[in-house]
Amino acid sequence: MGMESLYNEEDRRVVREFVNMLNESAYLVETDGTVVVANTVLAERLGIPIEEIEGGNIFELLPDDAARERRGSLSEVLRCGMPLVFAETRDDCHYLNSVRPVKDERGGIACLAFIGFDITDSKRTEDALRRANAELEGYGHAVAHDIRGPLAAAAIGADLLVMLAKQSDTATGWTELVKTAGLVRSNVEKAVTLVEGLLELAQAGNAPVRAEPLEIRDLVLDILDEHAREIRKREVKVIVPDSLGTVTADRIQIYQVFSNLIANSLRYNNSAQPMLEFGYLGVDASGRHRFIVRDNGPGIPSELQDTIFLPFVSGGHDRPGIGLSLVEKISAAYGGYARVRNDNGACFEIAIADRAVQTR
C-alpha cells in the first residue's frame, strides 16, 4: 500500500485501527506537519477530537514548547533520514518519544511516524528508588558514625574491667569495677537503641496493614496523659479543640505520629510559659486530613529547616534522632506529608489519607 493511498478513507481506517491497538500516542504526519492518521490516545492526551486532529497541522495542535520540540525532531529526521528518540517533560508528566521516517517505493521520506511513550510512572519509580538508595546510604553513614562511639567506649571499658579485676582486692578496686561495668552496659544499650531505632524507622514506611476509625482527639488526649506529670510540672498550656476529626488508619502508626510530635514540642520548648496547641485543618482536595501541632518555643533553627525530617539529625535523651523521621515516613505511607515552619515557635503540619477498614 503506497503512502498516497493513505488519503483513501478506507485505507486510513485500516491504519487507524492498527495505531489504536497501541496504548501510547501514535500518529503519522506529512513532511510539513499535516496529520494523516492519529490514534485515540493522542486525542485523549491533547483533549482534541480525532476529527480535528487528522488533517490539521501537528505544530498548531500541540502546546508551543512541544510544537518546537516536534518541529526540531522532524527537521533532524528529514535531514539525516534516521530514527530519533528524545525525552520531554510536560505538566509533571514524562514522555519518551520516537520519530521514524516512513519511506516510499523510491526510498524518499513520504511521512514520519511519531510514538509518544508515557514513562511517568517508571520515572517516579526510578526517582523513588534513587531517593530510597540515597536515604539508605545516609542511614548507613549515620549508623556507622553514631554506633562507633558507644561501641568504642564499651571496648575501652572492657579493657579497664580486665585491669581492675586484677586489682580488685581492695574496696576501691571493687567500686571502680562495678562503676566500669555499668559504663560498659550503658554504652552497649545505646548501641542497641540505635539499631532498634533504625529498624523501627525502616518499618515505618510500610503501608498500613490494619485500619480502623480513629477519633484523633481521643488519641491525642491519651498521649497527653502519658506526659501529664511533665505538663503539670512545667505548667504547659495545652489547647485541644473539641474535635480533631476522624481518620481511618492503623492506630499504632498514627499514635507514633502524634506521640513524636508531642514529645518533640515538649522536649525543645524552653519558653517560660510553654504552650502546645493542636488544630484540624479539614480535608484537602486530595482527600487528606490535615493537622497542625504548634508550640511557642524557639522554633526550628535555619540550618535544620531542610533536614529536620532526616534521621539522626538531632535526638532527645531516649531516641537516636528518628522521631520526626518516623512522622514523615508514616505520613508518606498514608499518601500525605509532614511539613514544618516557624510561626512564633515550631508549627508542624501533617496530612494523612483514610485507609479502608481491615476485616479479619
Secondary structure, DSSP 4 states (H G I P E B T S, - for coil): --GGGGGSHHHHHHHHHHHTTSSSEEEEE-TTSBEEEE-HHHHHHHT--HHHHTTSBHHHHS-HHHHHHHHHHHHHHHHH-S-EEEEEEETTEEEEEEEEEEE-TTS-EEEEEEEEEE-HHHHHHHHHHHHHHHHHHHHHHHHHHHHHHHHHHHHHHHHHHHHHHHTTTSHHHHHHHHHHHHHHHHHHHHHHHHHHHHHHHHHHTSPPS--EEEEHHHHHHHHHHHTHHHHHHHT-EEE--S---EEEE-HHHHHHHHHHHHHHHHHH---SS-EEEEEEEEE-TTSEEEEEEEESSS---GGGTTTTTSTTSS--SSSSS-HHHHHHHHHHHTT-EEEEEESSSEEEEEEEE--PPP--
